[in-house]
Amino acid sequence: MGRMVLPANPANVQAWVGVGVRILELHQNLASGVRELENALARVKQLRGLLPMCSCCKKIRDDRNY
């Protein structure tokens, strides 16, 4: 593996740190979005398991809502 050389210029060091911070923020946002999508998928799967019932007669509907 190649060796990483840090810049000697303080402005460059500050820029590198800023890039690192931004990468971490983006990673955290992405992880949060993935968790939200996983939770939404779990709710959809749970809703699929519910029986569709008529609100008037309380009978279970078929695929054509009969």
N, CA, C, O and CB atoms as a CASP TS submission, in Angstrom:
PFRMAT TS
TARGET T0000
AUTHOR 0000-0000-0000
METHOD Language model
MODEL 1
PARENT N/A
ATOM      1  N   MET     1       0.828  -1.188   0.000  1.00  0.00           N
ATOM      2  CA  MET     1       0.000   0.000   0.000  1.00  0.00           C
ATOM      3  C   MET     1       0.865   1.241   0.000  1.00  0.00           C
ATOM      4  O   MET     1       1.960   1.273   0.562  1.00  0.00           O
ATOM      5  CB  MET     1      -0.938   0.004   1.198  1.00  0.00           C
ATOM      6  N   GLY     2       0.327   2.275  -0.661  1.00  0.00           N
ATOM      7  CA  GLY     2       1.066   3.533  -0.723  1.00  0.00           C
ATOM      8  C   GLY     2       1.042   4.257   0.606  1.00  0.00           C
ATOM      9  O   GLY     2       0.169   4.049   1.449  1.00  0.00           O
ATOM     10  N   ARG     3       2.016   5.098   0.756  1.00  0.00           N
ATOM     11  CA  ARG     3       2.129   5.869   1.981  1.00  0.00           C
ATOM     12  C   ARG     3       1.404   7.187   1.799  1.00  0.00           C
ATOM     13  O   ARG     3       1.561   7.843   0.769  1.00  0.00           O
ATOM     14  CB  ARG     3       3.607   6.099   2.363  1.00  0.00           C
ATOM     15  N   MET     4       0.606   7.587   2.791  1.00  0.00           N
ATOM     16  CA  MET     4      -0.120   8.840   2.710  1.00  0.00           C
ATOM     17  C   MET     4       0.755   9.952   3.254  1.00  0.00           C
ATOM     18  O   MET     4       1.277   9.848   4.364  1.00  0.00           O
ATOM     19  CB  MET     4      -1.456   8.761   3.480  1.00  0.00           C
ATOM     20  N   VAL     5       0.918  11.006   2.487  1.00  0.00           N
ATOM     21  CA  VAL     5       1.734  12.145   2.894  1.00  0.00           C
ATOM     22  C   VAL     5       0.804  13.285   3.257  1.00  0.00           C
ATOM     23  O   VAL     5      -0.014  13.717   2.445  1.00  0.00           O
ATOM     24  CB  VAL     5       2.729  12.568   1.769  1.00  0.00           C
ATOM     25  N   LEU     6       0.934  13.771   4.483  1.00  0.00           N
ATOM     26  CA  LEU     6       0.107  14.884   4.922  1.00  0.00           C
ATOM     27  C   LEU     6       0.691  16.195   4.417  1.00  0.00           C
ATOM     28  O   LEU     6       1.910  16.349   4.354  1.00  0.00           O
ATOM     29  CB  LEU     6      -0.017  14.903   6.455  1.00  0.00           C
ATOM     30  N   PRO     7      -0.158  17.126   4.062  1.00  0.00           N
ATOM     31  CA  PRO     7       0.337  18.419   3.601  1.00  0.00           C
ATOM     32  C   PRO     7       0.948  19.215   4.746  1.00  0.00           C
ATOM     33  O   PRO     7       0.499  19.118   5.888  1.00  0.00           O
ATOM     34  CB  PRO     7      -0.789  19.217   2.949  1.00  0.00           C
ATOM     35  N   ALA     8       1.961  19.994   4.438  1.00  0.00           N
ATOM     36  CA  ALA     8       2.636  20.777   5.475  1.00  0.00           C
ATOM     37  C   ALA     8       1.968  22.124   5.686  1.00  0.00           C
ATOM     38  O   ALA     8       2.132  22.731   6.744  1.00  0.00           O
ATOM     39  CB  ALA     8       4.098  20.980   5.115  1.00  0.00           C
ATOM     40  N   ASN     9       1.230  22.595   4.717  1.00  0.00           N
ATOM     41  CA  ASN     9       0.587  23.895   4.786  1.00  0.00           C
ATOM     42  C   ASN     9      -0.623  23.820   5.719  1.00  0.00           C
ATOM     43  O   ASN     9      -1.494  22.974   5.521  1.00  0.00           O
ATOM     44  CB  ASN     9       0.167  24.374   3.376  1.00  0.00           C
ATOM     45  N   PRO    10      -0.693  24.690   6.734  1.00  0.00           N
ATOM     46  CA  PRO    10      -1.840  24.655   7.667  1.00  0.00           C
ATOM     47  C   PRO    10      -3.199  24.805   6.972  1.00  0.00           C
ATOM     48  O   PRO    10      -4.183  24.209   7.409  1.00  0.00           O
ATOM     49  CB  PRO    10      -1.689  25.757   8.702  1.00  0.00           C
ATOM     50  N   ALA    11      -3.259  25.583   5.912  1.00  0.00           N
ATOM     51  CA  ALA    11      -4.526  25.728   5.186  1.00  0.00           C
ATOM     52  C   ALA    11      -4.921  24.403   4.539  1.00  0.00           C
ATOM     53  O   ALA    11      -6.101  24.054   4.499  1.00  0.00           O
ATOM     54  CB  ALA    11      -4.416  26.837   4.112  1.00  0.00           C
ATOM     55  N   ASN    12      -3.938  23.671   4.036  1.00  0.00           N
ATOM     56  CA  ASN    12      -4.213  22.364   3.441  1.00  0.00           C
ATOM     57  C   ASN    12      -4.673  21.369   4.499  1.00  0.00           C
ATOM     58  O   ASN    12      -5.585  20.576   4.267  1.00  0.00           O
ATOM     59  CB  ASN    12      -2.971  21.830   2.721  1.00  0.00           C
ATOM     60  N   VAL    13      -4.034  21.420   5.658  1.00  0.00           N
ATOM     61  CA  VAL    13      -4.431  20.534   6.764  1.00  0.00           C
ATOM     62  C   VAL    13      -5.878  20.818   7.146  1.00  0.00           C
ATOM     63  O   VAL    13      -6.669  19.895   7.339  1.00  0.00           O
ATOM     64  CB  VAL    13      -3.494  20.721   7.999  1.00  0.00           C
ATOM     65  N   GLN    14      -6.214  22.083   7.252  1.00  0.00           N
ATOM     66  CA  GLN    14      -7.586  22.471   7.586  1.00  0.00           C
ATOM     67  C   GLN    14      -8.556  21.977   6.516  1.00  0.00           C
ATOM     68  O   GLN    14      -9.644  21.502   6.842  1.00  0.00           O
ATOM     69  CB  GLN    14      -7.694  24.003   7.740  1.00  0.00           C
ATOM     70  N   ALA    15      -8.184  22.082   5.267  1.00  0.00           N
ATOM     71  CA  ALA    15      -9.038  21.599   4.180  1.00  0.00           C
ATOM     72  C   ALA    15      -9.221  20.088   4.267  1.00  0.00           C
ATOM     73  O   ALA    15     -10.331  19.591   4.082  1.00  0.00           O
ATOM     74  CB  ALA    15      -8.444  21.983   2.816  1.00  0.00           C
ATOM     75  N   TRP    16      -8.154  19.357   4.542  1.00  0.00           N
ATOM     76  CA  TRP    16      -8.242  17.894   4.652  1.00  0.00           C
ATOM     77  C   TRP    16      -9.163  17.500   5.809  1.00  0.00           C
ATOM     78  O   TRP    16      -9.974  16.583   5.681  1.00  0.00           O
ATOM     79  CB  TRP    16      -6.832  17.276   4.855  1.00  0.00           C
ATOM     80  N   VAL    17      -9.032  18.194   6.926  1.00  0.00           N
ATOM     81  CA  VAL    17      -9.895  17.903   8.082  1.00  0.00           C
ATOM     82  C   VAL    17     -11.345  18.212   7.733  1.00  0.00           C
ATOM     83  O   VAL    17     -12.243  17.454   8.099  1.00  0.00           O
ATOM     84  CB  VAL    17      -9.452  18.724   9.329  1.00  0.00           C
ATOM     85  N   GLY    18     -11.581  19.308   7.033  1.00  0.00           N
ATOM     86  CA  GLY    18     -12.936  19.658   6.616  1.00  0.00           C
ATOM     87  C   GLY    18     -13.544  18.587   5.724  1.00  0.00           C
ATOM     88  O   GLY    18     -14.716  18.239   5.868  1.00  0.00           O
ATOM     89  N   VAL    19     -12.738  18.064   4.796  1.00  0.00           N
ATOM     90  CA  VAL    19     -13.215  16.993   3.920  1.00  0.00           C
ATOM     91  C   VAL    19     -13.552  15.747   4.744  1.00  0.00           C
ATOM     92  O   VAL    19     -14.571  15.097   4.512  1.00  0.00           O
ATOM     93  CB  VAL    19     -12.153  16.658   2.840  1.00  0.00           C
ATOM     94  N   GLY    20     -12.690  15.426   5.702  1.00  0.00           N
ATOM     95  CA  GLY    20     -12.948  14.261   6.555  1.00  0.00           C
ATOM     96  C   GLY    20     -14.225  14.410   7.357  1.00  0.00           C
ATOM     97  O   GLY    20     -15.002  13.462   7.477  1.00  0.00           O
ATOM     98  N   VAL    21     -14.445  15.591   7.905  1.00  0.00           N
ATOM     99  CA  VAL    21     -15.669  15.863   8.673  1.00  0.00           C
ATOM    100  C   VAL    21     -16.893  15.729   7.780  1.00  0.00           C
ATOM    101  O   VAL    21     -17.905  15.155   8.183  1.00  0.00           O
ATOM    102  CB  VAL    21     -15.620  17.275   9.302  1.00  0.00           C
ATOM    103  N   ARG    22     -16.797  16.259   6.571  1.00  0.00           N
ATOM    104  CA  ARG    22     -17.929  16.180   5.632  1.00  0.00           C
ATOM    105  C   ARG    22     -18.241  14.735   5.253  1.00  0.00           C
ATOM    106  O   ARG    22     -19.405  14.349   5.151  1.00  0.00           O
ATOM    107  CB  ARG    22     -17.630  16.995   4.366  1.00  0.00           C
ATOM    108  N   ILE    23     -17.198  13.946   5.046  1.00  0.00           N
ATOM    109  CA  ILE    23     -17.394  12.526   4.724  1.00  0.00           C
ATOM    110  C   ILE    23     -18.099  11.818   5.878  1.00  0.00           C
ATOM    111  O   ILE    23     -19.011  11.022   5.655  1.00  0.00           O
ATOM    112  CB  ILE    23     -16.038  11.838   4.420  1.00  0.00           C
ATOM    113  N   LEU    24     -17.681  12.104   7.101  1.00  0.00           N
ATOM    114  CA  LEU    24     -18.340  11.491   8.262  1.00  0.00           C
ATOM    115  C   LEU    24     -19.802  11.914   8.363  1.00  0.00           C
ATOM    116  O   LEU    24     -20.665  11.090   8.663  1.00  0.00           O
ATOM    117  CB  LEU    24     -17.602  11.864   9.551  1.00  0.00           C
ATOM    118  N   GLU    25     -20.087  13.196   8.114  1.00  0.00           N
ATOM    119  CA  GLU    25     -21.475  13.674   8.146  1.00  0.00           C
ATOM    120  C   GLU    25     -22.320  12.963   7.096  1.00  0.00           C
ATOM    121  O   GLU    25     -23.441  12.536   7.374  1.00  0.00           O
ATOM    122  CB  GLU    25     -21.528  15.195   7.922  1.00  0.00           C
ATOM    123  N   LEU    26     -21.774  12.838   5.887  1.00  0.00           N
ATOM    124  CA  LEU    26     -22.513  12.162   4.820  1.00  0.00           C
ATOM    125  C   LEU    26     -22.757  10.701   5.151  1.00  0.00           C
ATOM    126  O   LEU    26     -23.827  10.165   4.861  1.00  0.00           O
ATOM    127  CB  LEU    26     -21.762  12.274   3.502  1.00  0.00           C
ATOM    128  N   HIS    27     -21.782  10.062   5.749  1.00  0.00           N
ATOM    129  CA  HIS    27     -21.931   8.657   6.145  1.00  0.00           C
ATOM    130  C   HIS    27     -23.029   8.517   7.197  1.00  0.00           C
ATOM    131  O   HIS    27     -23.850   7.602   7.124  1.00  0.00           O
ATOM    132  CB  HIS    27     -20.593   8.098   6.689  1.00  0.00           C
ATOM    133  N   GLN    28     -23.041   9.426   8.175  1.00  0.00           N
ATOM    134  CA  GLN    28     -24.076   9.369   9.209  1.00  0.00           C
ATOM    135  C   GLN    28     -25.464   9.615   8.615  1.00  0.00           C
ATOM    136  O   GLN    28     -26.428   8.953   8.997  1.00  0.00           O
ATOM    137  CB  GLN    28     -23.785  10.397  10.312  1.00  0.00           C
ATOM    138  N   ASN    29     -25.568  10.568   7.681  1.00  0.00           N
ATOM    139  CA  ASN    29     -26.856  10.836   7.040  1.00  0.00           C
ATOM    140  C   ASN    29     -27.321   9.632   6.234  1.00  0.00           C
ATOM    141  O   ASN    29     -28.501   9.284   6.248  1.00  0.00           O
ATOM    142  CB  ASN    29     -26.761  12.070   6.136  1.00  0.00           C
ATOM    143  N   LEU    30     -26.399   9.007   5.541  1.00  0.00           N
ATOM    144  CA  LEU    30     -26.743   7.825   4.755  1.00  0.00           C
ATOM    145  C   LEU    30     -27.204   6.689   5.662  1.00  0.00           C
ATOM    146  O   LEU    30     -28.199   6.027   5.365  1.00  0.00           O
ATOM    147  CB  LEU    30     -25.543   7.374   3.908  1.00  0.00           C
ATOM    148  N   ALA    31     -26.495   6.460   6.759  1.00  0.00           N
ATOM    149  CA  ALA    31     -26.874   5.401   7.697  1.00  0.00           C
ATOM    150  C   ALA    31     -28.252   5.684   8.296  1.00  0.00           C
ATOM    151  O   ALA    31     -29.046   4.764   8.492  1.00  0.00           O
ATOM    152  CB  ALA    31     -25.821   5.267   8.817  1.00  0.00           C
ATOM    153  N   SER    32     -28.532   6.939   8.584  1.00  0.00           N
ATOM    154  CA  SER    32     -29.837   7.311   9.125  1.00  0.00           C
ATOM    155  C   SER    32     -30.932   7.058   8.089  1.00  0.00           C
ATOM    156  O   SER    32     -32.002   6.555   8.431  1.00  0.00           O
ATOM    157  CB  SER    32     -29.842   8.791   9.562  1.00  0.00           C
ATOM    158  N   GLY    33     -30.674   7.402   6.833  1.00  0.00           N
ATOM    159  CA  GLY    33     -31.645   7.155   5.766  1.00  0.00           C
ATOM    160  C   GLY    33     -31.905   5.676   5.572  1.00  0.00           C
ATOM    161  O   GLY    33     -33.044   5.271   5.341  1.00  0.00           O
ATOM    162  N   VAL    34     -30.868   4.870   5.662  1.00  0.00           N
ATOM    163  CA  VAL    34     -31.024   3.414   5.524  1.00  0.00           C
ATOM    164  C   VAL    34     -31.891   2.881   6.659  1.00  0.00           C
ATOM    165  O   VAL    34     -32.768   2.048   6.431  1.00  0.00           O
ATOM    166  CB  VAL    34     -29.638   2.703   5.517  1.00  0.00           C
ATOM    167  N   ARG    35     -31.650   3.355   7.879  1.00  0.00           N
ATOM    168  CA  ARG    35     -32.479   2.917   9.017  1.00  0.00           C
ATOM    169  C   ARG    35     -33.947   3.297   8.801  1.00  0.00           C
ATOM    170  O   ARG    35     -34.842   2.499   9.078  1.00  0.00           O
ATOM    171  CB  ARG    35     -31.959   3.541  10.337  1.00  0.00           C
ATOM    172  N   GLU    36     -34.194   4.516   8.308  1.00  0.00           N
ATOM    173  CA  GLU    36     -35.572   4.948   8.053  1.00  0.00           C
ATOM    174  C   GLU    36     -36.232   4.060   7.001  1.00  0.00           C
ATOM    175  O   GLU    36     -37.390   3.672   7.153  1.00  0.00           O
ATOM    176  CB  GLU    36     -35.601   6.419   7.599  1.00  0.00           C
ATOM    177  N   LEU    37     -35.501   3.742   5.942  1.00  0.00           N
ATOM    178  CA  LEU    37     -36.056   2.863   4.906  1.00  0.00           C
ATOM    179  C   LEU    37     -36.318   1.464   5.433  1.00  0.00           C
ATOM    180  O   LEU    37     -37.329   0.855   5.085  1.00  0.00           O
ATOM    181  CB  LEU    37     -35.116   2.792   3.714  1.00  0.00           C
ATOM    182  N   GLU    38     -35.425   0.941   6.267  1.00  0.00           N
ATOM    183  CA  GLU    38     -35.637  -0.387   6.854  1.00  0.00           C
ATOM    184  C   GLU    38     -36.876  -0.390   7.735  1.00  0.00           C
ATOM    185  O   GLU    38     -37.650  -1.347   7.715  1.00  0.00           O
ATOM    186  CB  GLU    38     -34.408  -0.825   7.668  1.00  0.00           C
ATOM    187  N   ASN    39     -37.068   0.674   8.508  1.00  0.00           N
ATOM    188  CA  ASN    39     -38.257   0.775   9.364  1.00  0.00           C
ATOM    189  C   ASN    39     -39.529   0.869   8.517  1.00  0.00           C
ATOM    190  O   ASN    39     -40.536   0.236   8.834  1.00  0.00           O
ATOM    191  CB  ASN    39     -38.147   2.003  10.298  1.00  0.00           C
ATOM    192  N   ALA    40     -39.482   1.653   7.449  1.00  0.00           N
ATOM    193  CA  ALA    40     -40.649   1.775   6.572  1.00  0.00           C
ATOM    194  C   ALA    40     -40.971   0.431   5.922  1.00  0.00           C
ATOM    195  O   ALA    40     -42.139   0.056   5.817  1.00  0.00           O
ATOM    196  CB  ALA    40     -40.405   2.848   5.488  1.00  0.00           C
ATOM    197  N   LEU    41     -39.955  -0.285   5.491  1.00  0.00           N
ATOM    198  CA  LEU    41     -40.179  -1.601   4.890  1.00  0.00           C
ATOM    199  C   LEU    41     -40.792  -2.569   5.898  1.00  0.00           C
ATOM    200  O   LEU    41     -41.677  -3.351   5.550  1.00  0.00           O
ATOM    201  CB  LEU    41     -38.863  -2.172   4.348  1.00  0.00           C
ATOM    202  N   ALA    42     -40.331  -2.519   7.127  1.00  0.00           N
ATOM    203  CA  ALA    42     -40.899  -3.382   8.164  1.00  0.00           C
ATOM    204  C   ALA    42     -42.373  -3.059   8.381  1.00  0.00           C
ATOM    205  O   ALA    42     -43.182  -3.967   8.567  1.00  0.00           O
ATOM    206  CB  ALA    42     -40.121  -3.228   9.485  1.00  0.00           C
ATOM    207  N   ARG    43     -42.736  -1.761   8.358  1.00  0.00           N
ATOM    208  CA  ARG    43     -44.141  -1.371   8.529  1.00  0.00           C
ATOM    209  C   ARG    43     -44.977  -1.852   7.347  1.00  0.00           C
ATOM    210  O   ARG    43     -46.102  -2.316   7.532  1.00  0.00           O
ATOM    211  CB  ARG    43     -44.267   0.162   8.682  1.00  0.00           C
ATOM    212  N   VAL    44     -44.440  -1.746   6.140  1.00  0.00           N
ATOM    213  CA  VAL    44     -45.174  -2.221   4.955  1.00  0.00           C
ATOM    214  C   VAL    44     -45.399  -3.718   5.050  1.00  0.00           C
ATOM    215  O   VAL    44     -46.496  -4.200   4.768  1.00  0.00           O
ATOM    216  CB  VAL    44     -44.410  -1.878   3.652  1.00  0.00           C
ATOM    217  N   LYS    45     -44.381  -4.453   5.440  1.00  0.00           N
ATOM    218  CA  LYS    45     -44.529  -5.906   5.571  1.00  0.00           C
ATOM    219  C   LYS    45     -45.567  -6.252   6.625  1.00  0.00           C
ATOM    220  O   LYS    45     -46.329  -7.205   6.465  1.00  0.00           O
ATOM    221  CB  LYS    45     -43.186  -6.557   5.924  1.00  0.00           C
ATOM    222  N   GLN    46     -45.596  -5.478   7.700  1.00  0.00           N
ATOM    223  CA  GLN    46     -46.581  -5.720   8.751  1.00  0.00           C
ATOM    224  C   GLN    46     -47.986  -5.434   8.235  1.00  0.00           C
ATOM    225  O   GLN    46     -48.917  -6.184   8.530  1.00  0.00           O
ATOM    226  CB  GLN    46     -46.278  -4.855   9.990  1.00  0.00           C
ATOM    227  N   LEU    47     -48.148  -4.366   7.473  1.00  0.00           N
ATOM    228  CA  LEU    47     -49.469  -4.020   6.941  1.00  0.00           C
ATOM    229  C   LEU    47     -49.964  -5.045   5.937  1.00  0.00           C
ATOM    230  O   LEU    47     -51.168  -5.282   5.836  1.00  0.00           O
ATOM    231  CB  LEU    47     -49.431  -2.650   6.293  1.00  0.00           C
ATOM    232  N   ARG    48     -49.051  -5.653   5.194  1.00  0.00           N
ATOM    233  CA  ARG    48     -49.453  -6.685   4.240  1.00  0.00           C
ATOM    234  C   ARG    48     -50.105  -7.868   4.929  1.00  0.00           C
ATOM    235  O   ARG    48     -50.933  -8.563   4.340  1.00  0.00           O
ATOM    236  CB  ARG    48     -48.256  -7.155   3.440  1.00  0.00           C
ATOM    237  N   GLY    49     -49.730  -8.094   6.177  1.00  0.00           N
ATOM    238  CA  GLY    49     -50.277  -9.224   6.912  1.00  0.00           C
ATOM    239  C   GLY    49     -51.676  -8.997   7.443  1.00  0.00           C
ATOM    240  O   GLY    49     -52.318  -9.939   7.907  1.00  0.00           O
ATOM    241  N   LEU    50     -52.159  -7.775   7.385  1.00  0.00           N
ATOM    242  CA  LEU    50     -53.501  -7.482   7.876  1.00  0.00           C
ATOM    243  C   LEU    50     -54.540  -7.930   6.861  1.00  0.00           C
ATOM    244  O   LEU    50     -54.305  -7.873   5.655  1.00  0.00           O
ATOM    245  CB  LEU    50     -53.655  -5.984   8.176  1.00  0.00           C
ATOM    246  N   LEU    51     -55.667  -8.365   7.344  1.00  0.00           N
ATOM    247  CA  LEU    51     -56.751  -8.794   6.465  1.00  0.00           C
ATOM    248  C   LEU    51     -57.580  -7.584   6.043  1.00  0.00           C
ATOM    249  O   LEU    51     -57.966  -6.780   6.891  1.00  0.00           O
ATOM    250  CB  LEU    51     -57.644  -9.849   7.164  1.00  0.00           C
ATOM    251  N   PRO    52     -57.858  -7.444   4.753  1.00  0.00           N
ATOM    252  CA  PRO    52     -58.716  -6.334   4.311  1.00  0.00           C
ATOM    253  C   PRO    52     -60.173  -6.641   4.640  1.00  0.00           C
ATOM    254  O   PRO    52     -60.744  -7.597   4.116  1.00  0.00           O
ATOM    255  CB  PRO    52     -58.549  -6.078   2.786  1.00  0.00           C
ATOM    256  N   MET    53     -60.770  -5.832   5.503  1.00  0.00           N
ATOM    257  CA  MET    53     -62.153  -6.065   5.918  1.00  0.00           C
ATOM    258  C   MET    53     -63.032  -4.902   5.506  1.00  0.00           C
ATOM    259  O   MET    53     -62.598  -3.750   5.489  1.00  0.00           O
ATOM    260  CB  MET    53     -62.238  -6.282   7.434  1.00  0.00           C
ATOM    261  N   CYS    54     -64.256  -5.215   5.179  1.00  0.00           N
ATOM    262  CA  CYS    54     -65.251  -4.205   4.844  1.00  0.00           C
ATOM    263  C   CYS    54     -65.629  -3.470   6.134  1.00  0.00           C
ATOM    264  O   CYS    54     -65.913  -4.092   7.157  1.00  0.00           O
ATOM    265  CB  CYS    54     -66.514  -4.850   4.160  1.00  0.00           C
ATOM    266  N   SER    55     -65.626  -2.150   6.064  1.00  0.00           N
ATOM    267  CA  SER    55     -65.951  -1.387   7.274  1.00  0.00           C
ATOM    268  C   SER    55     -67.441  -1.455   7.619  1.00  0.00           C
ATOM    269  O   SER    55     -67.819  -1.216   8.766  1.00  0.00           O
ATOM    270  CB  SER    55     -65.531   0.070   7.099  1.00  0.00           C
ATOM    271  N   CYS    56     -68.289  -1.778   6.640  1.00  0.00           N
ATOM    272  CA  CYS    56     -69.733  -1.854   6.885  1.00  0.00           C
ATOM    273  C   CYS    56     -70.157  -3.212   7.432  1.00  0.00           C
ATOM    274  O   CYS    56     -70.749  -3.302   8.507  1.00  0.00           O
ATOM    275  CB  CYS    56     -70.492  -1.564   5.604  1.00  0.00           C
ATOM    276  N   CYS    57     -69.844  -4.276   6.674  1.00  0.00           N
ATOM    277  CA  CYS    57     -70.349  -5.598   7.043  1.00  0.00           C
ATOM    278  C   CYS    57     -69.324  -6.430   7.812  1.00  0.00           C
ATOM    279  O   CYS    57     -69.660  -7.499   8.320  1.00  0.00           O
ATOM    280  CB  CYS    57     -70.777  -6.346   5.802  1.00  0.00           C
ATOM    281  N   LYS    58     -68.099  -5.964   7.905  1.00  0.00           N
ATOM    282  CA  LYS    58     -67.010  -6.635   8.633  1.00  0.00           C
ATOM    283  C   LYS    58     -66.610  -7.972   8.016  1.00  0.00           C
ATOM    284  O   LYS    58     -66.012  -8.814   8.687  1.00  0.00           O
ATOM    285  CB  LYS    58     -67.417  -6.856  10.072  1.00  0.00           C
ATOM    286  N   LYS    59     -66.939  -8.171   6.730  1.00  0.00           N
ATOM    287  CA  LYS    59     -66.519  -9.386   6.039  1.00  0.00           C
ATOM    288  C   LYS    59     -65.154  -9.148   5.403  1.00  0.00           C
ATOM    289  O   LYS    59     -64.794  -8.024   5.055  1.00  0.00           O
ATOM    290  CB  LYS    59     -67.565  -9.810   4.966  1.00  0.00           C
ATOM    291  N   ILE    60     -64.417 -10.227   5.263  1.00  0.00           N
ATOM    292  CA  ILE    60     -63.087 -10.138   4.660  1.00  0.00           C
ATOM    293  C   ILE    60     -63.233  -9.979   3.150  1.00  0.00           C
ATOM    294  O   ILE    60     -63.974 -10.729   2.515  1.00  0.00           O
ATOM    295  CB  ILE    60     -62.231 -11.395   5.003  1.00  0.00           C
ATOM    296  N   ARG    61     -62.534  -9.011   2.577  1.00  0.00           N
ATOM    297  CA  ARG    61     -62.584  -8.751   1.140  1.00  0.00           C
ATOM    298  C   ARG    61     -61.592  -9.659   0.412  1.00  0.00           C
ATOM    299  O   ARG    61     -60.592 -10.103   0.976  1.00  0.00           O
ATOM    300  CB  ARG    61     -62.279  -7.260   0.841  1.00  0.00           C
ATOM    301  N   ASP    62     -61.906  -9.917  -0.860  1.00  0.00           N
ATOM    302  CA  ASP    62     -60.957 -10.668  -1.685  1.00  0.00           C
ATOM    303  C   ASP    62     -60.119  -9.659  -2.481  1.00  0.00           C
ATOM    304  O   ASP    62     -60.191  -8.458  -2.219  1.00  0.00           O
ATOM    305  CB  ASP    62     -61.705 -11.678  -2.648  1.00  0.00           C
ATOM    306  N   ASP    63     -59.337 -10.128  -3.435  1.00  0.00           N
ATOM    307  CA  ASP    63     -58.460  -9.260  -4.224  1.00  0.00           C
ATOM    308  C   ASP    63     -59.216  -8.217  -5.039  1.00  0.00           C
ATOM    309  O   ASP    63     -58.657  -7.180  -5.395  1.00  0.00           O
ATOM    310  CB  ASP    63     -57.620 -10.096  -5.147  1.00  0.00           C
ATOM    311  N   ARG    64     -60.505  -8.492  -5.339  1.00  0.00           N
ATOM    312  CA  ARG    64     -61.320  -7.552  -6.131  1.00  0.00           C
ATOM    313  C   ARG    64     -62.224  -6.713  -5.229  1.00  0.00           C
ATOM    314  O   ARG    64     -63.177  -6.102  -5.714  1.00  0.00           O
ATOM    315  CB  ARG    64     -62.176  -8.318  -7.166  1.00  0.00           C
ATOM    316  N   ASN    65     -61.943  -6.672  -3.931  1.00  0.00           N
ATOM    317  CA  ASN    65     -62.690  -5.906  -2.946  1.00  0.00           C
ATOM    318  C   ASN    65     -64.155  -6.342  -2.792  1.00  0.00           C
ATOM    319  O   ASN    65     -65.010  -5.529  -2.440  1.00  0.00           O
ATOM    320  CB  ASN    65     -62.640  -4.463  -3.313  1.00  0.00           C
ATOM    321  N   TYR    66     -64.444  -7.625  -3.056  1.00  0.00           N
ATOM    322  CA  TYR    66     -65.793  -8.164  -2.849  1.00  0.00           C
ATOM    323  C   TYR    66     -65.885  -8.788  -1.483  1.00  0.00           C
ATOM    324  O   TYR    66     -66.939  -9.301  -1.108  1.00  0.00           O
ATOM    325  CB  TYR    66     -66.155  -9.195  -3.932  1.00  0.00           C
TER
END
